[in-house]
Amino acid sequence: MRCQGCGCDAPGGAVTHALVAALLADDLDRAIATGLLTCECCPGCSAACKDGLATARESRRDALAARERHRTRVARLLKRAADLAARRAPAQAIETAPTLPATRPALPPAAAAVLARAKARAAERHKPS
């Protein structure tokens, strides 16, 4: 296979030439599947062709490393948010606990008797004569 980047036709460079063809066609998926991240450069290709392949390889490695850092950061932030929510949950449960309906507490029997007598006297005073 002839290299589309530099025209090299070294017999041991078929994989490298396929990578260069995929990169020139802007087919990154095919280039990765062909071995972009692990393939050695063809010894017969020109220095410009080798540099282009090395640049593409390093660029892809940098992108993969950035993606991994982003995933790690997101996981760390999610864990931090979950921990914070767990710490706040008991406090929120107390604050938002349903309150009992407002009812009048029952009077003790002695107080109820005193109140009844007071109401009876008040009613006697305000009776029409």
GIQUIRA-V617629 format. One record per residue. N is the residue number from 1. RES is the residue in three letters. PHI is phi in whole degrees, -180 to 180 (* if undefined). OMEGA is omega in whole degrees, 0 to 359 (none if undefined). Layout:
((N RES PHI OMEGA) (N RES PHI OMEGA))
This chain:
((1 MET * 181) (2 ARG -88 180) (3 CYS -71 179) (4 GLN -78 181) (5 GLY -83 185) (6 CYS -129 179) (7 GLY 87 179) (8 CYS -64 177) (9 ASP -131 178) (10 ALA -64 184) (11 PRO -66 182) (12 GLY -86 185) (13 GLY -105 184) (14 ALA -59 181) (15 VAL -67 179) (16 THR -62 180) (17 HIS -66 177) (18 ALA -66 177) (19 LEU -64 180) (20 VAL -62 179) (21 ALA -63 179) (22 ALA -65 179) (23 LEU -66 178) (24 LEU -66 178) (25 ALA -84 181) (26 ASP 60 179) (27 ASP -108 184) (28 LEU -66 179) (29 ASP -61 179) (30 ARG -66 179) (31 ALA -63 179) (32 ILE -66 179) (33 ALA -63 180) (34 THR -76 177) (35 GLY 121 181) (36 LEU -53 186) (37 LEU -80 186) (38 THR -123 187) (39 CYS -71 174) (40 GLU -86 180) (41 CYS -70 177) (42 CYS -69 181) (43 PRO -67 182) (44 GLY -88 182) (45 CYS -71 180) (46 SER -71 181) (47 ALA -63 179) (48 ALA -64 179) (49 CYS -65 179) (50 LYS -64 179) (51 ASP -64 178) (52 GLY -62 178) (53 LEU -67 179) (54 ALA -64 178) (55 THR -64 179) (56 ALA -63 180) (57 ARG -63 181) (58 GLU -65 178) (59 SER -62 180) (60 ARG -69 177) (61 ARG -63 177) (62 ASP -62 179) (63 ALA -65 178) (64 LEU -66 178) (65 ALA -66 178) (66 ALA -64 179) (67 ARG -63 179) (68 GLU -66 177) (69 ARG -63 179) (70 HIS -64 179) (71 ARG -62 179) (72 THR -65 179) (73 ARG -64 179) (74 VAL -62 179) (75 ALA -63 179) (76 ARG -65 180) (77 LEU -67 177) (78 LEU -65 179) (79 LYS -65 180) (80 ARG -62 179) (81 ALA -65 179) (82 ALA -66 178) (83 ASP -63 179) (84 LEU -64 178) (85 ALA -64 179) (86 ALA -67 178) (87 ARG -69 181) (88 ARG -81 186) (89 ALA -57 180) (90 PRO -62 180) (91 ALA -66 179) (92 GLN -69 180) (93 ALA -64 179) (94 ILE -70 182) (95 GLU -65 186) (96 THR -102 179) (97 ALA -64 180) (98 PRO -65 180) (99 THR -91 178) (100 LEU -73 179) (101 PRO -62 182) (102 ALA -74 177) (103 THR -126 178) (104 ARG -76 176) (105 PRO -69 179) (106 ALA -69 178) (107 LEU -80 172) (108 PRO -63 184) (109 PRO -56 181) (110 ALA -66 180) (111 ALA -68 179) (112 ALA -65 179) (113 ALA -67 178) (114 VAL -62 180) (115 LEU -64 179) (116 ALA -64 178) (117 ARG -65 179) (118 ALA -64 178) (119 LYS -66 180) (120 ALA -66 178) (121 ARG -65 179) (122 ALA -65 179) (123 ALA -67 178) (124 GLU -66 181) (125 ARG -70 184) (126 HIS -98 179) (127 LYS -75 174) (128 PRO -70 183) (129 SER -86 none))
